[in-house]
Amino acid sequence: MSEIELQLRLDPEGRTAYDPEVIHSTNNDESSVLLDYTSKTCLTLLANEDSVTQSSNNDVLDDLLLDCEITDCALLPRTFWVGATDTKPRCILEQMAMEVFNHHVKSGILYDPNSSGAEWWVQIRPSPPAGRYNLLCSKSQTEKEGDEEEDDHEGICFHWDKDEDLRLMAGGNMYIHPHISTVTYLSNIGAPTMALNYKVSPFSGDYESPSESEPVKAFLSWPKKGKHLSFDGRYLHAAPSNLSKELNSTNKELNVNTASPIEINETIKKKWERRQRRVTFLVNIWLNYKPFNVDPFPESMIDKLSKVRDDLPRVLFPKDSSGNIIETNSVPVVAHCHQGKEIEKDTNTYKTFVWPMGGSGCIEKIEMELNLSDLQSISKNGGNANLQWKCSSENDRGIRLSNTDPEECERKRQKLE
């Protein structure tokens, strides 16, 4: 068995911290700016078809969807790295990852650039023929143990973003998270992203619910082409497909037209098929830490991806004449999810969902109650919702996670294996 030596500095919030001697030697400005960890979304240039997606008779978005399909190939690594010190992207996806990093890590934030950067990858649901998920479907449960977020055919199971290889090397209980997790939607289709203020202990893997004085909250974001979502990298999150299906069954406006165009050539048909999937470009922002075995996109495959466009100096975030990034924020609607037996509920409005935690063999689960009436109107146009559970008592937190008996979970795992 190989050994690793890891020197790790965490701040009181469990985030990777910087070495002041390194930072102050490269940054003369002693005043620091803080990262924004709040869950929020903004609209990027990709949301405006007139200004971006049509240029020199090439549809940039269609090119990106093809790049994502290539990147999602099961023969390639799962995620890729762009360092904070890298200055010249080799493809448009690397350019986007750099834009996301610089969008969130603004001037004045103190960090070590030599050990910081962006981890990027794509998710496509349903998976294309050569996609990662199609290969994962053929694996046994034991082989899929490390792929915690991949276990849903049309969505993404609940999981925490982390250094996955370090977790496995440390026996499965070590969780080092990125500072910020982000999702950029490249289509209007599929399951919403849900980020919950539930965390996990870095060195034990125990679930950590919000304190009794803090309500249970979730941020829910429906796919909208060109929308960019960011949230605290320590938060539990997922894209539960059955939530989308539940709303589709009662809201005809949400149903997607999957009828293929008639009498079209093969190239146009392929483009149409890519637009009918849930496609997301994901970037995790790591400061003062680089996850194990996450490397740049292979040089041998880089020529398969779209080159950096000179006519598109900014793919995602536009700037004004002063060089400041222009943001069009998507304001979320507040939707309360009442929890407690004393509240009389309409069974047609409230529904209890039970989802498996990713990679757990359907043993560990998360259960929550949602007000579908509130969510139906919000989901129509790719909106967002702030959810908050009103609890009837301090012991009723509104959401339940099932790993209260780790020994029992371990016995069930061994029985499955």
Steps between C-alpha positions, in 0.01 A plus 500: 500500500640842404538774758432870461614790711250785517548839663158656529397833649127553565332815627233491778232441232676189370622664179856473371695803624804679363850538639534873586874498423434380145210737442658814635811445291292503181228750596598844626142596580441408864125564475309187410173440316281209603356238270122504460377159616128575466287288268410714200472509122572748224446499125800474270552603140385155391147595607490765224482327163516824302837610643688176541365183353504629143845607383660445156212263416608267781275416790728525803257319724477204263880489493505495880248216510720298265808579714311380806409174326866442413615588853241266653660201326532207738863444395609841632554603863195626683626852581774734378717779642581858407745669736463853633838585346399377154455794264428347161208257460538230235128462424175681562408277797825591674426864421162463669656334806746789531216750470307327778807499727573868443132590530486367857860552614511876466798728542590539868416144605806351668607156381801310374469497117748215465272258684164638380289463190185371335393136477258468208289230337164447330183307581261376230165340574385278340848382422611489132605161356870541590432690822635422845163400640441230238822333612412544868163332443680177414709501818418317818408698811844435649673641192278807509587578862714801411248659262270650758310742280457278193230260610190669350416434133355849442624695802779512758477338845561689824869537575772735619767635263841398633844369414367157406836325466615628840176376655554151360869493597405603856252216541185682391458745788710804403315788334698797367266728305546771239431854618223556247305261277347629176265379228452668161197371312534451124138395442151563639432134566507264795509481876557802726811537713439500875766622748433441873675650801590150624872433530727211589782479753836524315675222693221263607243516221217555750206702371468848652154657504452875553507617861174517692497879460548475123209392276539226245534672163532396138560689178321351201604599145329378184701469178500809281739532208783732597417519872790470744446361851748517788481380860715407800723208401429329834125466432313180427347518152334303221290522184211265592329388181177378659431850635503626142277212389252567782460859388483400132209267571288788627632784286476455125705813436808324636483203266775493238419436137714202411358446151785494251484747208388341175726465197820651638858409425713307747702804618188698592349193663806457723479865605132460579568188711765682705253781574253246644728404790574655837852633443694680771853637517631471855790679664622454856718780636789374712714743701829401660447137407504284187302173506695180439527364144309786337704604198452725195296366210722254306719671242439209262126585489506878520478540122156331511355795694405846376789744500494824695304753294675833433162653417366393843739642760232429761292183472305528825542824696495833314686808626412868492725780376673511840585130491239400761303182440135563414263265681133443432392332820212256511305587814361189673144469623456403866299180541439369851485124553302451818599209720303382802199285578293790636490661153211376291629418154331451165639169373474633144728791593754345736704195411768313690803401293752232601828493310804273537833657581738445210744210523333354807331199344156652571557453875550857610211723398380856521132577559329836461158651449439751220213730411442414134249782453771760565755325283281452192479870420870561574622216279323613182766740373818367656447686827653464846351441843622554855352222711472507876350239726287622788548241772247415768773438758876520546519125438314525170751645255281462190747272320621162617826327412519130580860430606417518871629143546831465309550142621165392358583671169831317488333164566257565214782599268688179575185297439454667160860427404 
